[in-house]
Amino acid sequence: MSSKLFEPLAIGPMTLTNRITIAAMCQYSAIDGSMTDWHLQHLGNLSLSGAAMLVIEATGVTPEGRITHGCTGLYSDANETAMKRVVDFVRSVSPIRIGVQLSHAGRKASAERPWEGRGPLNGESAWETVAPSAIPLAPGWPMPVALNRAGMDRVRDGFVASAQRALRMELDFVELHSTHGYLISEFLSPLANKRTDEYGGSLENRMRFPLEIARAVREVWPRQRAMGSKISGTDFAEGGWTPDDAVAYARELKRVGCDYVTVSGGGVVLDAKVPTGPGYQVPYAERVRRDAGLATGSVGLISDPHQAEEIVASGKADYVSLARGMLFDPRWPWHAAVTLGADVKYPPQYERAHPKAWPPGRQVKSS
Ligand SMILES: Cc1cc2nc3c(=O)[nH]c(=O)nc-3n(C[C@H](O)[C@H](O)[C@H](O)COP(=O)(O)O)c2cc1C
């Protein structure tokens, strides 16, 4: 049986050994933006999964660009040293491609960790948030400050400086977070961006600042390393970002030198109607892949190996991106390989667990 899911994939200058990637997942376990031992075990563990690519969680490019006090940052030497320790560790145990998702949380910053309620911080622990327009995320959330040009420069420069830190760590790729209602997607979405200057109004205007950031990062991020973005296929809300907008944005990202996009969606408004179900965002990836013509991944409730195989074999996406499924089963790619009759390389220390090494009658069952 041949499996497309386990075929290599070239993403710009980066070659993946298969088409299974691990999505960025915030761990809310950093201290002052610096990774801790939790990240060592979390990313170390996932790096042994058999997936080809591992995206480090949404990482604030400025302190106020973090979502919570527990989010990682890449705005200080201490942050860089702490992340480098984790990246070096991952590299010492796994050949996985590893990169970081650079992010600014915009009006969704200054929030509680999920297990503390997810709501806005209050009192001394809160900080002032920024956004394209002074519109709160939802009732009860603080009024963000609408960014002026100086503030936008600071954000853009934060992305650039963080990319330079990522380069010093020799990460394989950087990914710009442009979905889920964080700052870049706030600029893109007509629901959060009500500006009347050249950064608001038309799609071209709303894309202007995100593309300024992408261009500035590309200038310092060498062509020999991949750059990508996680984008929205839709806001899932009336009057919001559409699949046509996603195609236009992906085309522009490609033009400024992006090598891949992972298509997600939602998050700009809290009352969006998201029709969650297996592979619910696949059609958006399919559209972007077909009409923008750059390496495209699909994310969102992909958890069954046959489903993942169908997505890539039918050309709906070039790769799949898994988040919760990978936390639930950190050996998902091993199990998918058994199910699909494919092979995946195990670390030599674990080779005796490979189905081929099991004695007859003790074969691992596929799901
Ligand atoms: C614990 C957790 C943390 C997440 N953090 C991020 C993040 O840092 N950046 C991001 O783009 N998406 C984040 N997401 C969303 C996932 O990357 C993914 O887009 C979403 O969960 C859908 O994929 P899934 O159904 O495979 O979980 C997070 C999801 C989970 C479960």
The ligand as an SDF file (V2000), in Angstrom:
LIG
                    3D

 31 33  0  0  0  0  0  0  0  0999 V2000
   -3.4890   23.6860   23.6560 C   0  0  0  0  0  0  0  0  0  0  0  0
   -3.6480   24.4360   22.3730 C   0  0  0  0  0  0  0  0  0  0  0  0
   -2.8890   25.5680   22.1280 C   0  0  0  0  0  0  0  0  0  0  0  0
   -2.9910   26.2370   20.9130 C   0  0  0  0  0  0  0  0  0  0  0  0
   -2.1470   27.2780   20.6450 N   0  0  0  0  0  0  0  0  0  0  0  0
   -2.0800   27.7780   19.3830 C   0  0  0  0  0  0  0  0  0  0  0  0
   -1.0380   28.6390   18.9940 C   0  0  0  0  0  0  0  0  0  0  0  0
   -0.1300   28.9530   19.7570 O   0  0  0  0  0  0  0  0  0  0  0  0
   -1.0460   29.1090   17.7130 N   0  0  0  0  0  0  0  0  0  0  0  0
   -2.0070   28.7310   16.8110 C   0  0  0  0  0  0  0  0  0  0  0  0
   -1.9560   29.1590   15.6480 O   0  0  0  0  0  0  0  0  0  0  0  0
   -2.9820   27.8950   17.1510 N   0  0  0  0  0  0  0  0  0  0  0  0
   -3.0250   27.3890   18.3990 C   0  0  0  0  0  0  0  0  0  0  0  0
   -3.9480   26.4440   18.7190 N   0  0  0  0  0  0  0  0  0  0  0  0
   -4.8700   25.9980   17.6640 C   0  0  0  0  0  0  0  0  0  0  0  0
   -4.2750   24.7920   16.9640 C   0  0  0  0  0  0  0  0  0  0  0  0
   -2.9960   25.0480   16.4300 O   0  0  0  0  0  0  0  0  0  0  0  0
   -5.1970   24.2970   15.8500 C   0  0  0  0  0  0  0  0  0  0  0  0
   -5.2980   25.2880   14.8510 O   0  0  0  0  0  0  0  0  0  0  0  0
   -6.6000   23.9630   16.3910 C   0  0  0  0  0  0  0  0  0  0  0  0
   -6.5250   23.3540   17.6650 O   0  0  0  0  0  0  0  0  0  0  0  0
   -7.3240   22.9950   15.4450 C   0  0  0  0  0  0  0  0  0  0  0  0
   -6.5640   21.8290   15.2550 O   0  0  0  0  0  0  0  0  0  0  0  0
   -6.8810   20.4540   16.0360 P   0  0  0  0  0  0  0  0  0  0  0  0
   -8.3210   20.1230   15.7730 O   0  0  0  0  0  0  0  0  0  0  0  0
   -5.9260   19.4490   15.4360 O   0  0  0  0  0  0  0  0  0  0  0  0
   -6.6240   20.6850   17.4940 O   0  0  0  0  0  0  0  0  0  0  0  0
   -3.9100   25.7920   19.9410 C   0  0  0  0  0  0  0  0  0  0  0  0
   -4.7110   24.6760   20.2170 C   0  0  0  0  0  0  0  0  0  0  0  0
   -4.5710   23.9860   21.3850 C   0  0  0  0  0  0  0  0  0  0  0  0
   -5.4040   22.7650   21.6060 C   0  0  0  0  0  0  0  0  0  0  0  0
  1  2  1  0
  2  3  1  0
  2 30  2  0
  3  4  2  0
  4  5  1  0
  4 28  1  0
  5  6  2  0
  6  7  1  0
  6 13  1  0
  7  8  2  0
  7  9  1  0
  9 10  1  0
 10 11  2  0
 10 12  1  0
 12 13  2  0
 13 14  1  0
 14 15  1  0
 14 28  1  0
 15 16  1  0
 16 17  1  0
 16 18  1  0
 18 19  1  0
 18 20  1  0
 20 21  1  0
 20 22  1  0
 22 23  1  0
 23 24  1  0
 24 25  2  0
 24 26  1  0
 24 27  1  0
 28 29  2  0
 29 30  1  0
 30 31  1  0
M  END
$$$$
